[in-house]
Amino acid sequence: MSRRSKGRDVHGIVLLDKPAGYTSSQAVQKVRWLFQARKAGHTGTLDPFATGMLPICLGEASKTAGFMLESAKTYVARALLGQATTTGDTEGEVSITAAVPALDRDQVTRVLAGFQGQVAQIPPMYSALKHQGKPLYRLARAGQEVPREARQVTIHALELLTWEAPVLEFRVRCSKGTYVRTLAEDIAQAMGSCAHLQALRRLEVEPFQAEDMFMLEELADRAERGRIEQCLLPPDAGLRDWPIVRLDAEHAVRFGHGNPVEGDADLAGMVRVYGPGDILLGLGEMTAHGILKARRVMHLESPETA
């Protein structure tokens, strides 16, 4: 049976265990096709060679994606010391070689301890950051290199998993904007060598857990059996720490039209807004004066009629 080009209305978040070799955009389009969804997007790029958690927002859930970009992320990385590449991973050409020092596990642990907390990173040329409107990776592919300013990122936790020279494996929990490729290169430099990533796996994107991920093969199998909807999390699942405001029918209509309504000043800040029938109406911002302003209005069917 052919799939409709426009797709259907599917609303929710699926946690894809992205395989290596897929760009984030390719993975999104594959998932969109499996769900026959009209609309899909992701909450943050994962490099093609990397695997692991890629939250994909379908339908109205895409309106929450921008608010999840601040989430902390957890990775497991394997670095090969003694060789640096043009891309910082296995997709590039070897650009530098260096000796690998004979450090013991305790010495390596002390090196890693120096990278916890606030650290400055210079973004790699092979990244999606833009310079004068052009992505850096396009300039890099053309053989150009431009100055990049260091950015502050936060390394919440950094744990040594294995050290069997020249291979270093570590787990890191970090803030948004952290380049693990760059972190591996900086760690290697502090150890007196150079490095590139052999493997990178994203385990978590807060508040989601690794055990809730699905591989493409699992999604395809469930799609064939008509059970793929069971893989969806609610559209606001990524905003679990936001307070909930519940509106009656009259105020729900006003909010749905984008109009402000009276609320609770004690909940000042971003909130999830629900209406009668426990339907998610959207995302709002409560002012210190108790006025609820619509920031993202959603159009979801009730569970009984969906």
VEXROMAR-984227 format. One record per residue (C-alpha): residue number from 1; residue in three letters; chain; x, y, z. Coordinates in steps of 0.1 Angstrom, whole numbers, padded with zeros to 4 digits, m for minus. Example, Ala and Ser with C-alpha at 12.3 -4.5 7.8 and 13.67 -1.06 7.14 Angstrom:
num = 1; residuo = ALA; cadena = A; east = 0123; north = m0045; up = 0078
num = 2; residuo = SER; cadena = A; east = 0137; north = m0011; up = 0071
***
This chain:
num = 1; residuo = MET; cadena = A; east = 0000; north = 0000; up = 0000
num = 2; residuo = SER; cadena = A; east = 0014; north = 0034; up = m0009
num = 3; residuo = ARG; cadena = A; east = 0019; north = 0059; up = 0018
num = 4; residuo = ARG; cadena = A; east = 0002; north = 0093; up = 0014
num = 5; residuo = SER; cadena = A; east = 0026; north = 0120; up = 0005
num = 6; residuo = LYS; cadena = A; east = 0011; north = 0145; up = 0029
num = 7; residuo = GLY; cadena = A; east = 0009; north = 0121; up = 0058
num = 8; residuo = ARG; cadena = A; east = m0015; north = 0121; up = 0087
num = 9; residuo = ASP; cadena = A; east = m0017; north = 0139; up = 0120
num = 10; residuo = VAL; cadena = A; east = 0004; north = 0121; up = 0145
num = 11; residuo = HIS; cadena = A; east = 0014; north = 0139; up = 0177
num = 12; residuo = GLY; cadena = A; east = 0041; north = 0128; up = 0202
num = 13; residuo = ILE; cadena = A; east = 0077; north = 0121; up = 0208
num = 14; residuo = VAL; cadena = A; east = 0096; north = 0089; up = 0198
num = 15; residuo = LEU; cadena = A; east = 0131; north = 0083; up = 0211
num = 16; residuo = LEU; cadena = A; east = 0150; north = 0068; up = 0183
num = 17; residuo = ASP; cadena = A; east = 0182; north = 0048; up = 0188
num = 18; residuo = LYS; cadena = A; east = 0199; north = 0063; up = 0158
num = 19; residuo = PRO; cadena = A; east = 0222; north = 0039; up = 0139
num = 20; residuo = ALA; cadena = A; east = 0256; north = 0049; up = 0126
num = 21; residuo = GLY; cadena = A; east = 0257; north = 0062; up = 0091
num = 22; residuo = TYR; cadena = A; east = 0224; north = 0082; up = 0093
num = 23; residuo = THR; cadena = A; east = 0224; north = 0120; up = 0095
num = 24; residuo = SER; cadena = A; east = 0198; north = 0133; up = 0119
num = 25; residuo = SER; cadena = A; east = 0177; north = 0146; up = 0091
num = 26; residuo = GLN; cadena = A; east = 0177; north = 0112; up = 0073
num = 27; residuo = ALA; cadena = A; east = 0167; north = 0095; up = 0106
num = 28; residuo = VAL; cadena = A; east = 0139; north = 0120; up = 0111
num = 29; residuo = GLN; cadena = A; east = 0126; north = 0114; up = 0075
num = 30; residuo = LYS; cadena = A; east = 0127; north = 0076; up = 0080
num = 31; residuo = VAL; cadena = A; east = 0107; north = 0078; up = 0113
num = 32; residuo = ARG; cadena = A; east = 0083; north = 0102; up = 0097
num = 33; residuo = TRP; cadena = A; east = 0077; north = 0077; up = 0069
num = 34; residuo = LEU; cadena = A; east = 0072; north = 0048; up = 0093
num = 35; residuo = PHE; cadena = A; east = 0046; north = 0068; up = 0112
num = 36; residuo = GLN; cadena = A; east = 0031; north = 0082; up = 0080
num = 37; residuo = ALA; cadena = A; east = 0033; north = 0116; up = 0098
num = 38; residuo = ARG; cadena = A; east = 0026; north = 0149; up = 0083
num = 39; residuo = LYS; cadena = A; east = 0053; north = 0167; up = 0103
num = 40; residuo = ALA; cadena = A; east = 0085; north = 0157; up = 0121
num = 41; residuo = GLY; cadena = A; east = 0116; north = 0173; up = 0136
num = 42; residuo = HIS; cadena = A; east = 0144; north = 0166; up = 0161
num = 43; residuo = THR; cadena = A; east = 0157; north = 0183; up = 0192
num = 44; residuo = GLY; cadena = A; east = 0194; north = 0185; up = 0184
num = 45; residuo = THR; cadena = A; east = 0218; north = 0171; up = 0158
num = 46; residuo = LEU; cadena = A; east = 0237; north = 0138; up = 0164
num = 47; residuo = ASP; cadena = A; east = 0267; north = 0133; up = 0141
num = 48; residuo = PRO; cadena = A; east = 0263; north = 0107; up = 0113
num = 49; residuo = PHE; cadena = A; east = 0290; north = 0084; up = 0128
num = 50; residuo = ALA; cadena = A; east = 0274; north = 0085; up = 0162
num = 51; residuo = THR; cadena = A; east = 0246; north = 0063; up = 0176
num = 52; residuo = GLY; cadena = A; east = 0220; north = 0067; up = 0203
num = 53; residuo = MET; cadena = A; east = 0192; north = 0088; up = 0215
num = 54; residuo = LEU; cadena = A; east = 0176; north = 0112; up = 0190
num = 55; residuo = PRO; cadena = A; east = 0143; north = 0125; up = 0203
num = 56; residuo = ILE; cadena = A; east = 0120; north = 0130; up = 0173
num = 57; residuo = CYS; cadena = A; east = 0090; north = 0152; up = 0176
num = 58; residuo = LEU; cadena = A; east = 0059; north = 0144; up = 0155
num = 59; residuo = GLY; cadena = A; east = 0031; north = 0168; up = 0147
num = 60; residuo = GLU; cadena = A; east = 0023; north = 0193; up = 0175
num = 61; residuo = ALA; cadena = A; east = 0051; north = 0179; up = 0196
num = 62; residuo = SER; cadena = A; east = 0074; north = 0198; up = 0173
num = 63; residuo = LYS; cadena = A; east = 0063; north = 0230; up = 0192
num = 64; residuo = THR; cadena = A; east = 0081; north = 0218; up = 0223
num = 65; residuo = ALA; cadena = A; east = 0114; north = 0210; up = 0205
num = 66; residuo = GLY; cadena = A; east = 0129; north = 0245; up = 0209
num = 67; residuo = PHE; cadena = A; east = 0124; north = 0243; up = 0246
num = 68; residuo = MET; cadena = A; east = 0142; north = 0210; up = 0250
num = 69; residuo = LEU; cadena = A; east = 0175; north = 0223; up = 0234
num = 70; residuo = GLU; cadena = A; east = 0188; north = 0233; up = 0268
num = 71; residuo = SER; cadena = A; east = 0187; north = 0197; up = 0281
num = 72; residuo = ALA; cadena = A; east = 0218; north = 0181; up = 0295
num = 73; residuo = LYS; cadena = A; east = 0230; north = 0150; up = 0275
num = 74; residuo = THR; cadena = A; east = 0250; north = 0119; up = 0284
num = 75; residuo = TYR; cadena = A; east = 0275; north = 0102; up = 0261
num = 76; residuo = VAL; cadena = A; east = 0299; north = 0073; up = 0260
num = 77; residuo = ALA; cadena = A; east = 0329; north = 0080; up = 0238
num = 78; residuo = ARG; cadena = A; east = 0359; north = 0060; up = 0227
num = 79; residuo = ALA; cadena = A; east = 0389; north = 0079; up = 0216
num = 80; residuo = LEU; cadena = A; east = 0420; north = 0067; up = 0198
num = 81; residuo = LEU; cadena = A; east = 0451; north = 0085; up = 0210
num = 82; residuo = GLY; cadena = A; east = 0481; north = 0092; up = 0188
num = 83; residuo = GLN; cadena = A; east = 0461; north = 0102; up = 0157
num = 84; residuo = ALA; cadena = A; east = 0441; north = 0134; up = 0151
num = 85; residuo = THR; cadena = A; east = 0418; north = 0136; up = 0120
num = 86; residuo = THR; cadena = A; east = 0404; north = 0166; up = 0101
num = 87; residuo = THR; cadena = A; east = 0369; north = 0160; up = 0114
num = 88; residuo = GLY; cadena = A; east = 0378; north = 0148; up = 0149
num = 89; residuo = ASP; cadena = A; east = 0362; north = 0114; up = 0142
num = 90; residuo = THR; cadena = A; east = 0366; north = 0084; up = 0119
num = 91; residuo = GLU; cadena = A; east = 0351; north = 0103; up = 0089
num = 92; residuo = GLY; cadena = A; east = 0381; north = 0125; up = 0084
num = 93; residuo = GLU; cadena = A; east = 0417; north = 0120; up = 0072
num = 94; residuo = VAL; cadena = A; east = 0446; north = 0116; up = 0097
num = 95; residuo = SER; cadena = A; east = 0461; north = 0151; up = 0100
num = 96; residuo = ILE; cadena = A; east = 0485; north = 0147; up = 0130
num = 97; residuo = THR; cadena = A; east = 0502; north = 0118; up = 0147
num = 98; residuo = ALA; cadena = A; east = 0519; north = 0119; up = 0181
num = 99; residuo = ALA; cadena = A; east = 0534; north = 0095; up = 0207
num = 100; residuo = VAL; cadena = A; east = 0510; north = 0081; up = 0233
num = 101; residuo = PRO; cadena = A; east = 0524; north = 0087; up = 0268
num = 102; residuo = ALA; cadena = A; east = 0526; north = 0058; up = 0293
num = 103; residuo = LEU; cadena = A; east = 0501; north = 0070; up = 0318
num = 104; residuo = ASP; cadena = A; east = 0485; north = 0048; up = 0344
num = 105; residuo = ARG; cadena = A; east = 0448; north = 0048; up = 0352
num = 106; residuo = ASP; cadena = A; east = 0452; north = 0072; up = 0382
num = 107; residuo = GLN; cadena = A; east = 0470; north = 0097; up = 0361
num = 108; residuo = VAL; cadena = A; east = 0444; north = 0096; up = 0334
num = 109; residuo = THR; cadena = A; east = 0417; north = 0100; up = 0360
num = 110; residuo = ARG; cadena = A; east = 0434; north = 0132; up = 0373
num = 111; residuo = VAL; cadena = A; east = 0435; north = 0146; up = 0338
num = 112; residuo = LEU; cadena = A; east = 0398; north = 0140; up = 0333
num = 113; residuo = ALA; cadena = A; east = 0391; north = 0157; up = 0367
num = 114; residuo = GLY; cadena = A; east = 0405; north = 0189; up = 0353
num = 115; residuo = PHE; cadena = A; east = 0378; north = 0191; up = 0327
num = 116; residuo = GLN; cadena = A; east = 0348; north = 0190; up = 0350
num = 117; residuo = GLY; cadena = A; east = 0328; north = 0221; up = 0356
num = 118; residuo = GLN; cadena = A; east = 0329; north = 0252; up = 0333
num = 119; residuo = VAL; cadena = A; east = 0353; north = 0247; up = 0304
num = 120; residuo = ALA; cadena = A; east = 0361; north = 0267; up = 0273
num = 121; residuo = GLN; cadena = A; east = 0357; north = 0250; up = 0239
num = 122; residuo = ILE; cadena = A; east = 0367; north = 0262; up = 0205
num = 123; residuo = PRO; cadena = A; east = 0340; north = 0247; up = 0181
num = 124; residuo = PRO; cadena = A; east = 0354; north = 0224; up = 0154
num = 125; residuo = MET; cadena = A; east = 0353; north = 0235; up = 0118
num = 126; residuo = TYR; cadena = A; east = 0333; north = 0204; up = 0110
num = 127; residuo = SER; cadena = A; east = 0302; north = 0217; up = 0128
num = 128; residuo = ALA; cadena = A; east = 0269; north = 0232; up = 0119
num = 129; residuo = LEU; cadena = A; east = 0277; north = 0266; up = 0134
num = 130; residuo = LYS; cadena = A; east = 0276; north = 0294; up = 0108
num = 131; residuo = HIS; cadena = A; east = 0301; north = 0320; up = 0097
num = 132; residuo = GLN; cadena = A; east = 0288; north = 0348; up = 0077
num = 133; residuo = GLY; cadena = A; east = 0257; north = 0328; up = 0070
num = 134; residuo = LYS; cadena = A; east = 0275; north = 0296; up = 0059
num = 135; residuo = PRO; cadena = A; east = 0278; north = 0264; up = 0080
num = 136; residuo = LEU; cadena = A; east = 0314; north = 0258; up = 0091
num = 137; residuo = TYR; cadena = A; east = 0314; north = 0223; up = 0077
num = 138; residuo = ARG; cadena = A; east = 0309; north = 0236; up = 0042
num = 139; residuo = LEU; cadena = A; east = 0338; north = 0260; up = 0046
num = 140; residuo = ALA; cadena = A; east = 0359; north = 0231; up = 0060
num = 141; residuo = ARG; cadena = A; east = 0351; north = 0209; up = 0030
num = 142; residuo = ALA; cadena = A; east = 0363; north = 0237; up = 0007
num = 143; residuo = GLY; cadena = A; east = 0396; north = 0237; up = 0025
num = 144; residuo = GLN; cadena = A; east = 0389; north = 0270; up = 0044
num = 145; residuo = GLU; cadena = A; east = 0394; north = 0276; up = 0081
num = 146; residuo = VAL; cadena = A; east = 0381; north = 0306; up = 0099
num = 147; residuo = PRO; cadena = A; east = 0387; north = 0319; up = 0135
num = 148; residuo = ARG; cadena = A; east = 0362; north = 0307; up = 0160
num = 149; residuo = GLU; cadena = A; east = 0356; north = 0321; up = 0195
num = 150; residuo = ALA; cadena = A; east = 0358; north = 0298; up = 0225
num = 151; residuo = ARG; cadena = A; east = 0325; north = 0291; up = 0241
num = 152; residuo = GLN; cadena = A; east = 0317; north = 0282; up = 0277
num = 153; residuo = VAL; cadena = A; east = 0302; north = 0248; up = 0282
num = 154; residuo = THR; cadena = A; east = 0296; north = 0228; up = 0314
num = 155; residuo = ILE; cadena = A; east = 0309; north = 0193; up = 0320
num = 156; residuo = HIS; cadena = A; east = 0286; north = 0180; up = 0348
num = 157; residuo = ALA; cadena = A; east = 0303; north = 0146; up = 0352
num = 158; residuo = LEU; cadena = A; east = 0333; north = 0129; up = 0334
num = 159; residuo = GLU; cadena = A; east = 0341; north = 0093; up = 0343
num = 160; residuo = LEU; cadena = A; east = 0369; north = 0071; up = 0330
num = 161; residuo = LEU; cadena = A; east = 0356; north = 0038; up = 0318
num = 162; residuo = THR; cadena = A; east = 0386; north = 0021; up = 0303
num = 163; residuo = TRP; cadena = A; east = 0422; north = 0031; up = 0295
num = 164; residuo = GLU; cadena = A; east = 0442; north = 0006; up = 0275
num = 165; residuo = ALA; cadena = A; east = 0466; north = 0027; up = 0255
num = 166; residuo = PRO; cadena = A; east = 0461; north = 0040; up = 0230
num = 167; residuo = VAL; cadena = A; east = 0423; north = 0036; up = 0235
num = 168; residuo = LEU; cadena = A; east = 0405; north = 0058; up = 0260
num = 169; residuo = GLU; cadena = A; east = 0368; north = 0053; up = 0268
num = 170; residuo = PHE; cadena = A; east = 0348; north = 0077; up = 0290
num = 171; residuo = ARG; cadena = A; east = 0313; north = 0087; up = 0300
num = 172; residuo = VAL; cadena = A; east = 0304; north = 0124; up = 0300
num = 173; residuo = ARG; cadena = A; east = 0273; north = 0143; up = 0311
num = 174; residuo = CYS; cadena = A; east = 0274; north = 0178; up = 0296
num = 175; residuo = SER; cadena = A; east = 0255; north = 0209; up = 0288
num = 176; residuo = LYS; cadena = A; east = 0240; north = 0218; up = 0254
num = 177; residuo = GLY; cadena = A; east = 0266; north = 0230; up = 0229
num = 178; residuo = THR; cadena = A; east = 0293; north = 0206; up = 0241
num = 179; residuo = TYR; cadena = A; east = 0313; north = 0190; up = 0213
num = 180; residuo = VAL; cadena = A; east = 0325; north = 0156; up = 0226
num = 181; residuo = ARG; cadena = A; east = 0349; north = 0154; up = 0196
num = 182; residuo = THR; cadena = A; east = 0366; north = 0186; up = 0209
num = 183; residuo = LEU; cadena = A; east = 0365; north = 0173; up = 0245
num = 184; residuo = ALA; cadena = A; east = 0384; north = 0142; up = 0234
num = 185; residuo = GLU; cadena = A; east = 0410; north = 0162; up = 0216
num = 186; residuo = ASP; cadena = A; east = 0415; north = 0185; up = 0245
num = 187; residuo = ILE; cadena = A; east = 0418; north = 0156; up = 0270
num = 188; residuo = ALA; cadena = A; east = 0444; north = 0140; up = 0247
num = 189; residuo = GLN; cadena = A; east = 0463; north = 0172; up = 0245
num = 190; residuo = ALA; cadena = A; east = 0463; north = 0174; up = 0283
num = 191; residuo = MET; cadena = A; east = 0477; north = 0138; up = 0283
num = 192; residuo = GLY; cadena = A; east = 0505; north = 0149; up = 0260
num = 193; residuo = SER; cadena = A; east = 0491; north = 0135; up = 0227
num = 194; residuo = CYS; cadena = A; east = 0464; north = 0139; up = 0202
num = 195; residuo = ALA; cadena = A; east = 0432; north = 0119; up = 0194
num = 196; residuo = HIS; cadena = A; east = 0401; north = 0114; up = 0174
num = 197; residuo = LEU; cadena = A; east = 0368; north = 0097; up = 0183
num = 198; residuo = GLN; cadena = A; east = 0364; north = 0061; up = 0171
num = 199; residuo = ALA; cadena = A; east = 0328; north = 0058; up = 0185
num = 200; residuo = LEU; cadena = A; east = 0302; north = 0080; up = 0202
num = 201; residuo = ARG; cadena = A; east = 0269; north = 0070; up = 0217
num = 202; residuo = ARG; cadena = A; east = 0244; north = 0093; up = 0232
num = 203; residuo = LEU; cadena = A; east = 0227; north = 0075; up = 0261
num = 204; residuo = GLU; cadena = A; east = 0204; north = 0102; up = 0274
num = 205; residuo = VAL; cadena = A; east = 0188; north = 0136; up = 0266
num = 206; residuo = GLU; cadena = A; east = 0172; north = 0147; up = 0298
num = 207; residuo = PRO; cadena = A; east = 0146; north = 0140; up = 0310
num = 208; residuo = PHE; cadena = A; east = 0145; north = 0109; up = 0288
num = 209; residuo = GLN; cadena = A; east = 0160; north = 0075; up = 0297
num = 210; residuo = ALA; cadena = A; east = 0180; north = 0051; up = 0275
num = 211; residuo = GLU; cadena = A; east = 0156; north = 0022; up = 0281
num = 212; residuo = ASP; cadena = A; east = 0129; north = 0041; up = 0263
num = 213; residuo = MET; cadena = A; east = 0147; north = 0042; up = 0229
num = 214; residuo = PHE; cadena = A; east = 0136; north = 0022; up = 0199
num = 215; residuo = MET; cadena = A; east = 0157; north = 0011; up = 0170
num = 216; residuo = LEU; cadena = A; east = 0145; north = 0016; up = 0134
num = 217; residuo = GLU; cadena = A; east = 0140; north = m0021; up = 0130
num = 218; residuo = GLU; cadena = A; east = 0117; north = m0022; up = 0161
num = 219; residuo = LEU; cadena = A; east = 0097; north = 0008; up = 0147
num = 220; residuo = ALA; cadena = A; east = 0094; north = m0009; up = 0113
num = 221; residuo = ASP; cadena = A; east = 0082; north = m0041; up = 0129
num = 222; residuo = ARG; cadena = A; east = 0056; north = m0023; up = 0150
num = 223; residuo = ALA; cadena = A; east = 0045; north = m0003; up = 0120
num = 224; residuo = GLU; cadena = A; east = 0038; north = m0036; up = 0101
num = 225; residuo = ARG; cadena = A; east = 0018; north = m0049; up = 0130
num = 226; residuo = GLY; cadena = A; east = m0002; north = m0016; up = 0134
num = 227; residuo = ARG; cadena = A; east = 0013; north = m0010; up = 0168
num = 228; residuo = ILE; cadena = A; east = 0037; north = 0018; up = 0162
num = 229; residuo = GLU; cadena = A; east = 0016; north = 0044; up = 0181
num = 230; residuo = GLN; cadena = A; east = 0026; north = 0026; up = 0213
num = 231; residuo = CYS; cadena = A; east = 0061; north = 0039; up = 0208
num = 232; residuo = LEU; cadena = A; east = 0050; north = 0075; up = 0212
num = 233; residuo = LEU; cadena = A; east = 0055; north = 0096; up = 0244
num = 234; residuo = PRO; cadena = A; east = 0031; north = 0125; up = 0250
num = 235; residuo = PRO; cadena = A; east = 0039; north = 0158; up = 0232
num = 236; residuo = ASP; cadena = A; east = 0050; north = 0175; up = 0264
num = 237; residuo = ALA; cadena = A; east = 0070; north = 0145; up = 0278
num = 238; residuo = GLY; cadena = A; east = 0103; north = 0165; up = 0274
num = 239; residuo = LEU; cadena = A; east = 0089; north = 0192; up = 0297
num = 240; residuo = ARG; cadena = A; east = 0080; north = 0171; up = 0327
num = 241; residuo = ASP; cadena = A; east = 0095; north = 0196; up = 0352
num = 242; residuo = TRP; cadena = A; east = 0072; north = 0224; up = 0340
num = 243; residuo = PRO; cadena = A; east = 0042; north = 0231; up = 0362
num = 244; residuo = ILE; cadena = A; east = 0007; north = 0224; up = 0348
num = 245; residuo = VAL; cadena = A; east = m0021; north = 0249; up = 0346
num = 246; residuo = ARG; cadena = A; east = m0056; north = 0236; up = 0340
num = 247; residuo = LEU; cadena = A; east = m0083; north = 0258; up = 0324
num = 248; residuo = ASP; cadena = A; east = m0120; north = 0255; up = 0323
num = 249; residuo = ALA; cadena = A; east = m0139; north = 0254; up = 0289
num = 250; residuo = GLU; cadena = A; east = m0143; north = 0292; up = 0286
num = 251; residuo = HIS; cadena = A; east = m0106; north = 0300; up = 0294
num = 252; residuo = ALA; cadena = A; east = m0095; north = 0271; up = 0272
num = 253; residuo = VAL; cadena = A; east = m0112; north = 0287; up = 0242
num = 254; residuo = ARG; cadena = A; east = m0095; north = 0320; up = 0249
num = 255; residuo = PHE; cadena = A; east = m0061; north = 0304; up = 0253
num = 256; residuo = GLY; cadena = A; east = m0067; north = 0284; up = 0221
num = 257; residuo = HIS; cadena = A; east = m0072; north = 0317; up = 0202
num = 258; residuo = GLY; cadena = A; east = m0039; north = 0330; up = 0216
num = 259; residuo = ASN; cadena = A; east = m0055; north = 0354; up = 0241
num = 260; residuo = PRO; cadena = A; east = m0042; north = 0359; up = 0276
num = 261; residuo = VAL; cadena = A; east = m0062; north = 0346; up = 0305
num = 262; residuo = GLU; cadena = A; east = m0061; north = 0351; up = 0343
num = 263; residuo = GLY; cadena = A; east = m0040; north = 0326; up = 0362
num = 264; residuo = ASP; cadena = A; east = m0020; north = 0320; up = 0393
num = 265; residuo = ALA; cadena = A; east = 0009; north = 0344; up = 0400
num = 266; residuo = ASP; cadena = A; east = 0026; north = 0317; up = 0422
num = 267; residuo = LEU; cadena = A; east = 0033; north = 0298; up = 0390
num = 268; residuo = ALA; cadena = A; east = 0052; north = 0326; up = 0373
num = 269; residuo = GLY; cadena = A; east = 0073; north = 0312; up = 0344
num = 270; residuo = MET; cadena = A; east = 0068; north = 0287; up = 0317
num = 271; residuo = VAL; cadena = A; east = 0039; north = 0262; up = 0321
num = 272; residuo = ARG; cadena = A; east = 0021; north = 0234; up = 0304
num = 273; residuo = VAL; cadena = A; east = m0016; north = 0243; up = 0298
num = 274; residuo = TYR; cadena = A; east = m0044; north = 0217; up = 0299
num = 275; residuo = GLY; cadena = A; east = m0081; north = 0220; up = 0292
num = 276; residuo = PRO; cadena = A; east = m0112; north = 0199; up = 0298
num = 277; residuo = GLY; cadena = A; east = m0108; north = 0163; up = 0290
num = 278; residuo = ASP; cadena = A; east = m0072; north = 0165; up = 0301
num = 279; residuo = ILE; cadena = A; east = m0062; north = 0178; up = 0266
num = 280; residuo = LEU; cadena = A; east = m0029; north = 0196; up = 0262
num = 281; residuo = LEU; cadena = A; east = m0038; north = 0231; up = 0249
num = 282; residuo = GLY; cadena = A; east = m0002; north = 0243; up = 0246
num = 283; residuo = LEU; cadena = A; east = 0026; north = 0260; up = 0264
num = 284; residuo = GLY; cadena = A; east = 0022; north = 0293; up = 0282
num = 285; residuo = GLU; cadena = A; east = 0041; north = 0318; up = 0303
num = 286; residuo = MET; cadena = A; east = 0026; north = 0330; up = 0336
num = 287; residuo = THR; cadena = A; east = 0035; north = 0365; up = 0345
num = 288; residuo = ALA; cadena = A; east = 0043; north = 0377; up = 0380
num = 289; residuo = HIS; cadena = A; east = 0009; north = 0395; up = 0379
num = 290; residuo = GLY; cadena = A; east = m0010; north = 0362; up = 0373
num = 291; residuo = ILE; cadena = A; east = m0016; north = 0366; up = 0335
num = 292; residuo = LEU; cadena = A; east = m0012; north = 0335; up = 0314
num = 293; residuo = LYS; cadena = A; east = 0001; north = 0343; up = 0279
num = 294; residuo = ALA; cadena = A; east = 0001; north = 0317; up = 0251
num = 295; residuo = ARG; cadena = A; east = 0035; north = 0309; up = 0237
num = 296; residuo = ARG; cadena = A; east = 0027; north = 0277; up = 0217
num = 297; residuo = VAL; cadena = A; east = m0009; north = 0268; up = 0210
num = 298; residuo = MET; cadena = A; east = m0015; north = 0231; up = 0201
num = 299; residuo = HIS; cadena = A; east = m0044; north = 0215; up = 0183
num = 300; residuo = LEU; cadena = A; east = m0049; north = 0180; up = 0196
num = 301; residuo = GLU; cadena = A; east = m0078; north = 0157; up = 0195
num = 302; residuo = SER; cadena = A; east = m0092; north = 0143; up = 0227
num = 303; residuo = PRO; cadena = A; east = m0081; north = 0108; up = 0235
num = 304; residuo = GLU; cadena = A; east = m0117; north = 0096; up = 0231
num = 305; residuo = THR; cadena = A; east = m0120; north = 0110; up = 0195
num = 306; residuo = ALA; cadena = A; east = m0085; north = 0105; up = 0182
***
